[in-house]
Amino acid sequence: MEQQLASIKKWNIIYPVYINSKKTIAEGRRISASKGCENPTCMEISDCCSHLKIPHAVEIDKAYPRDFMQVGRVRFQLKKPDGSFWNPAITSKKALMVQIAELVPKHHGRTKKQEAASSSTSTAGPSKSGKHGKKKK
């Protein structure tokens, strides 16, 4: 068990900030905003790694150093011990981030949330804007 933990420590890391299209490059985004996705979670990234058949481990208790409110990261391994790739279509960390960013919007958790949100907003009545404050005398 201890040998496995030591090997996981040498794996590469993806923080959700790396593929978040809402963040700037200065805030930590690593791919272009057009290829990124909105507010990914480490669990969504983990599910995408499973889908791509890439070994990974989720570390919920870790935070992104530039923004410690962003918790969670995913460790992954691109190459097998013999040097060949786990998924021949993905040969670099950047390629993996782009693939994950494409898959996250299609994630089953997101599609369910969107269906629930669209059904609840259509039934809501007209809303008043809260811009009108107290009248001056």
GITAKA-V628298 format. One record per residue. N is the residue number from 0. RES is the residue in one small letter. OMEGA is omega in degrees with one decimal (none if undefined). BURIAL is + if it has 24 or more other C-alpha atoms within 12 Angstrom, else -. Layout:
N,RES,OMEGA,BURIAL
N,RES,OMEGA,BURIAL
This chain:
0,m,-179.2,-
1,e,177.7,-
2,q,-180.0,-
3,q,178.5,-
4,l,178.5,-
5,a,-179.0,-
6,s,178.6,-
7,i,179.1,-
8,k,-179.8,-
9,k,-179.9,-
10,w,176.4,+
11,n,-176.4,+
12,i,167.9,+
13,i,170.3,+
14,y,178.4,+
15,p,-179.8,+
16,v,-176.3,+
17,y,-176.5,+
18,i,-177.8,+
19,n,-177.5,+
20,s,179.5,+
21,k,-178.3,+
22,k,175.4,+
23,t,177.2,-
24,i,178.5,-
25,a,179.5,-
26,e,172.9,-
27,g,179.4,+
28,r,-176.3,+
29,r,178.3,+
30,i,-177.0,+
31,s,-177.1,-
32,a,179.6,-
33,s,179.1,-
34,k,-177.6,+
35,g,177.2,+
36,c,-175.4,+
37,e,171.9,+
38,n,177.3,+
39,p,175.5,+
40,t,-179.5,+
41,c,178.0,+
42,m,176.3,+
43,e,177.8,+
44,i,178.3,+
45,s,178.9,+
46,d,178.3,+
47,c,176.8,+
48,c,176.8,+
49,s,179.9,-
50,h,-179.8,-
51,l,178.8,+
52,k,177.5,-
53,i,179.9,+
54,p,-176.1,+
55,h,175.9,+
56,a,-179.8,+
57,v,176.0,+
58,e,-176.0,+
59,i,-172.8,-
60,d,-178.7,-
61,k,-179.7,-
62,a,178.5,-
63,y,-173.4,+
64,p,-178.4,-
65,r,-179.7,-
66,d,-172.5,-
67,f,174.4,-
68,m,176.3,-
69,q,-177.1,+
70,v,177.4,+
71,g,174.8,+
72,r,-179.3,+
73,v,172.9,+
74,r,-178.0,+
75,f,-179.7,+
76,q,-179.5,+
77,l,-173.7,+
78,k,172.8,+
79,k,178.9,-
80,p,179.5,-
81,d,175.9,-
82,g,177.8,-
83,s,-177.0,-
84,f,175.4,-
85,w,176.6,+
86,n,-176.0,-
87,p,-179.7,-
88,a,-177.6,-
89,i,-175.6,-
90,t,178.7,-
91,s,179.1,-
92,k,-179.5,+
93,k,177.8,-
94,a,178.1,-
95,l,-180.0,+
96,m,179.4,+
97,v,178.6,+
98,q,-179.9,+
99,i,-179.7,+
100,a,176.5,+
101,e,-175.6,+
102,l,-175.2,+
103,v,178.8,+
104,p,179.2,+
105,k,-177.0,-
106,h,-174.9,+
107,h,177.3,-
108,g,179.8,-
109,r,-177.8,-
110,t,176.6,-
111,k,180.0,-
112,k,-178.8,-
113,q,178.8,-
114,e,-179.9,-
115,a,-179.2,-
116,a,-178.2,-
117,s,179.4,-
118,s,-178.6,-
119,s,-178.8,-
120,t,-178.9,-
121,s,-179.2,-
122,t,-177.3,-
123,a,-179.9,-
124,g,179.6,-
125,p,-178.8,-
126,s,178.4,-
127,k,177.8,-
128,s,-177.4,-
129,g,-175.1,-
130,k,-177.3,-
131,h,-178.4,-
132,g,179.0,-
133,k,179.7,-
134,k,178.8,-
135,k,179.8,-
136,k,none,-
